[in-house]
Amino acid sequence: MSQTETHEIRIKRLFRKTRFGIFVLFGAIVFATSTLSIRTVSSQLEEEYESNSANIAKNIADSSVDILLNRNLATLQSLIDQFVEIQSIRYIYITSDTGEILTHTFVPGVPEVIRESDPHATEPVERSLPGMGDFVEIGSPILAGQAGTVHVGMDLDLVRLKIQRATGQQIALICIILIVGVLGSIWFVRLAVTPLEELLSYVVGLARRDADDLNDAKVLTRDDEIGEMARLMLHAVRGEAPGAASNPGSGTD
């Protein structure tokens, strides 16, 4: 291996920490951005679906007042069956003021978890129903709870799937930016390494050969700091040559 190749390797090692630092920096940015994106999208989608479920429960509660007063359970069943067709809504059931389940959309029957729950609860609560999945249940009182309560179950699995799709697209975009950024930074580092390699090669030439042989070196034509350093070194070598020639040996008086 020549001395020039050895010096090139040393320069590459010099910028190894810089490249590693750039990669770590971009990685930290991607991790932080992805984490924030996942939390934001997850929170917004969950709030949106919970709000929609609450609105549906309220609409059913408002629409079922007359039906309940007339005890027309068939019409009430038809009403909640229509709302179950809405995406993300998996089940609906209505309880009376005494806690009795008047109508529901469960097939073949009401799960035991539902029967054991508070029939008058209106706050969002997470439920795991065997054979069905995970849900968030939201209730809405009918006539302030005097006529019963409407309960709407939102499918958490579907919400999570949409969250994964939304965040997956954002993470993919961020990863592309990471790759482009790292490759671009490596290219910019290479732009800085190349003139340094030229300068180091020139300095090696000054040390090994007569300075007059390197008067036309390409590095001397640069108009940046590298060119200035090369010209300064050439002038320094020229200034030392006459003295060295007149006093070749160190000698003593």
C-alpha positions as CSV (number, residue, x, y, z in Angstrom):
1,M,0.0,0.0,0.0
2,S,1.4,3.4,-1.0
3,Q,1.8,6.3,1.3
4,T,-0.9,8.2,-0.6
5,E,-3.4,5.4,-0.1
6,T,-2.4,5.2,3.6
7,H,-3.1,8.9,4.1
8,E,-6.5,8.6,2.3
9,I,-7.5,5.9,4.7
10,R,-6.5,8.1,7.6
11,I,-8.6,10.9,6.3
12,K,-11.6,8.6,5.9
13,R,-11.0,7.5,9.5
14,L,-11.0,11.2,10.5
15,F,-14.5,11.6,9.2
16,R,-15.8,8.3,10.5
17,K,-17.1,9.8,13.7
18,T,-18.7,12.6,11.7
19,R,-20.6,10.1,9.5
20,F,-21.6,8.1,12.6
21,G,-22.8,11.2,14.3
22,I,-24.9,12.2,11.3
23,F,-26.4,8.8,11.2
24,V,-27.2,8.9,14.9
25,L,-28.6,12.4,14.6
26,F,-30.9,11.5,11.8
27,G,-31.9,8.2,13.6
28,A,-32.8,10.2,16.7
29,I,-34.9,12.6,14.6
30,V,-36.7,9.7,12.9
31,F,-37.4,8.0,16.2
32,A,-38.6,11.2,17.9
33,T,-40.8,12.2,14.9
34,S,-42.2,8.7,14.6
35,T,-43.0,8.4,18.3
36,L,-44.7,11.8,18.2
37,S,-46.6,11.0,15.0
38,I,-47.8,7.6,16.3
39,R,-49.1,9.2,19.6
40,T,-50.7,12.1,17.8
41,V,-52.4,10.1,15.1
42,S,-53.5,7.4,17.7
43,S,-54.9,10.0,20.0
44,Q,-56.7,11.9,17.3
45,L,-58.3,8.9,15.7
46,E,-59.4,7.4,19.0
47,E,-60.9,10.7,20.0
48,E,-62.6,11.0,16.7
49,Y,-64.1,7.5,16.8
50,E,-65.2,8.0,20.5
51,S,-66.8,11.3,19.5
52,N,-68.6,9.6,16.6
53,S,-69.8,6.8,18.8
54,A,-71.0,9.2,21.5
55,N,-73.0,11.1,18.8
56,I,-74.5,7.9,17.5
57,A,-75.5,6.9,21.0
58,K,-77.1,10.3,21.6
59,N,-78.9,10.1,18.3
60,I,-80.3,6.7,19.1
61,A,-81.3,8.0,22.6
62,D,-83.1,11.0,21.1
63,S,-84.8,8.9,18.5
64,S,-85.9,6.1,20.8
65,V,-87.9,8.2,23.3
66,D,-91.3,7.8,21.6
67,I,-90.5,4.2,20.6
68,L,-89.8,3.3,24.2
69,L,-92.9,5.1,25.5
70,N,-95.0,3.1,23.1
71,R,-93.0,-0.1,24.0
72,N,-92.5,-0.8,20.3
73,L,-89.4,-3.0,20.6
74,A,-89.5,-4.2,17.0
75,T,-89.1,-0.7,15.7
76,L,-86.4,-0.1,18.3
77,Q,-84.5,-3.2,17.1
78,S,-84.8,-2.0,13.5
79,L,-83.4,1.4,14.5
80,I,-80.2,0.0,16.2
81,D,-79.7,-2.5,13.4
82,Q,-79.3,0.4,11.0
83,F,-76.6,2.0,13.1
84,V,-74.6,-1.2,13.4
85,E,-73.9,-1.0,9.7
86,I,-71.8,2.1,10.3
87,Q,-68.1,1.2,10.1
88,S,-66.3,0.7,13.5
89,I,-69.6,0.2,15.4
90,R,-69.8,-3.5,16.3
91,Y,-72.7,-3.7,18.8
92,I,-75.5,-1.7,20.3
93,Y,-77.8,-2.5,23.2
94,I,-80.4,-0.6,25.1
95,T,-81.2,-1.0,28.8
96,S,-84.2,0.1,30.7
97,D,-84.3,2.3,33.7
98,T,-84.2,-0.8,35.9
99,G,-81.1,-2.2,34.1
100,E,-83.0,-4.8,31.9
101,I,-81.6,-5.3,28.4
102,L,-84.5,-4.3,26.1
103,T,-82.9,-4.9,22.7
104,H,-79.4,-5.7,21.3
105,T,-77.4,-6.6,18.2
106,F,-75.4,-9.5,19.8
107,V,-75.6,-12.8,17.9
108,P,-76.5,-15.4,19.2
109,G,-76.9,-13.7,22.6
110,V,-75.6,-11.1,25.1
111,P,-72.1,-11.9,26.4
112,E,-71.8,-12.5,30.1
113,V,-69.4,-9.5,30.4
114,I,-72.2,-7.2,29.2
115,R,-74.7,-8.7,31.6
116,E,-72.4,-8.2,34.5
117,S,-71.6,-4.6,33.6
118,D,-73.3,-1.4,35.0
119,P,-76.4,-0.9,32.8
120,H,-76.5,2.8,33.5
121,A,-72.8,3.6,32.8
122,T,-72.2,6.4,30.2
123,E,-68.4,7.0,30.5
124,P,-66.2,5.3,27.9
125,V,-65.0,1.9,29.1
126,E,-62.8,-0.7,27.4
127,R,-64.2,-4.2,27.1
128,S,-62.7,-7.5,25.9
129,L,-65.5,-9.8,24.7
130,P,-64.6,-13.5,24.1
131,G,-64.8,-14.4,20.4
132,M,-65.4,-10.8,19.4
133,G,-62.4,-8.7,20.2
134,D,-61.6,-5.5,22.1
135,F,-64.1,-2.6,22.2
136,V,-64.7,0.8,23.7
137,E,-68.2,1.2,24.9
138,I,-69.9,4.6,25.3
139,G,-73.3,5.1,26.8
140,S,-75.9,7.9,26.4
141,P,-78.9,8.3,28.8
142,I,-82.5,8.4,27.5
143,L,-84.5,11.2,29.1
144,A,-81.6,11.8,31.6
145,G,-81.7,8.1,32.4
146,Q,-85.4,8.0,33.3
147,A,-86.2,5.9,30.2
148,G,-83.0,3.8,30.0
149,T,-79.5,4.0,28.5
150,V,-78.1,3.4,25.0
151,H,-74.7,1.6,24.8
152,V,-72.6,1.6,21.7
153,G,-69.5,-0.6,21.2
154,M,-66.7,0.7,19.0
155,D,-64.3,-1.9,17.5
156,L,-60.8,-1.1,18.8
157,D,-59.1,-3.6,16.4
158,L,-60.4,-1.6,13.4
159,V,-59.3,1.7,14.9
160,R,-55.8,0.2,15.6
161,L,-55.6,-1.0,12.0
162,K,-56.4,2.5,10.7
163,I,-53.8,3.9,13.1
164,Q,-51.2,1.5,11.9
165,R,-51.9,2.4,8.3
166,A,-51.8,6.1,8.9
167,T,-48.7,6.0,11.0
168,G,-47.1,3.5,8.6
169,Q,-47.3,5.9,5.7
170,Q,-45.8,8.7,7.8
171,I,-43.0,6.5,9.1
172,A,-42.3,5.3,5.5
173,L,-41.9,8.9,4.4
174,I,-39.7,9.7,7.4
175,C,-37.5,6.7,6.7
176,I,-37.1,7.9,3.0
177,I,-36.1,11.3,4.3
178,L,-33.6,9.6,6.7
179,I,-32.0,7.6,3.9
180,V,-31.8,10.6,1.5
181,G,-30.5,12.7,4.4
182,V,-27.8,10.2,5.4
183,L,-26.7,9.6,1.7
184,G,-26.7,13.4,1.1
185,S,-24.6,14.0,4.3
186,I,-22.1,11.3,3.2
187,W,-21.9,13.0,-0.2
188,F,-21.2,16.4,1.4
189,V,-18.6,14.8,3.7
190,R,-17.0,13.3,0.7
191,L,-16.8,16.7,-0.9
192,A,-14.9,17.9,2.2
193,V,-12.6,14.8,2.2
194,T,-11.6,15.0,-1.5
195,P,-9.7,18.4,-1.3
196,L,-8.1,17.2,2.0
197,E,-6.8,14.1,0.2
198,E,-5.4,16.3,-2.5
199,L,-3.7,18.5,0.0
200,L,-2.3,15.6,1.9
201,S,-1.0,14.0,-1.3
202,Y,0.6,17.3,-2.2
203,V,2.3,17.6,1.2
204,V,3.6,14.0,0.8
205,G,5.0,15.0,-2.6
206,L,6.7,18.1,-1.0
207,A,8.3,15.9,1.6
208,R,9.5,13.3,-1.0
209,R,10.5,15.4,-4.0
210,D,11.9,18.7,-5.0
211,A,9.4,21.5,-4.6
212,D,10.0,22.7,-8.2
213,D,8.4,19.4,-9.5
214,L,5.1,20.3,-7.8
215,N,4.8,23.9,-9.0
216,D,2.0,23.0,-11.4
217,A,0.0,20.8,-9.0
218,K,-3.8,21.1,-9.3
219,V,-4.2,21.8,-5.6
220,L,-2.3,25.1,-6.1
221,T,-5.0,26.4,-8.4
222,R,-7.8,26.2,-5.9
223,D,-9.1,29.5,-4.6
224,D,-10.2,28.2,-1.2
225,E,-8.5,27.5,2.1
226,I,-7.0,24.2,0.8
227,G,-5.3,26.1,-2.1
228,E,-4.0,28.7,0.3
229,M,-2.5,26.1,2.6
230,A,-0.9,24.3,-0.3
231,R,0.7,27.5,-1.6
232,L,1.8,28.5,1.9
233,M,3.5,25.1,2.3
234,L,5.2,25.4,-1.1
235,H,6.5,28.9,-0.1
236,A,7.7,27.5,3.3
237,V,9.6,24.7,1.6
238,R,11.2,27.1,-0.9
239,G,12.3,29.3,2.0
240,E,14.0,26.4,3.8
241,A,15.8,25.0,0.8
242,P,18.6,27.6,0.5
243,G,19.4,27.4,4.1
244,A,19.5,23.6,4.0
245,A,21.8,23.7,1.0
246,S,24.3,26.1,2.6
247,N,24.4,24.2,5.9
248,P,23.7,20.5,5.0
249,G,25.0,19.2,8.3
250,S,24.0,20.3,11.8
251,G,27.7,20.3,13.0
252,T,29.1,22.1,16.0
253,D,31.4,25.1,16.4
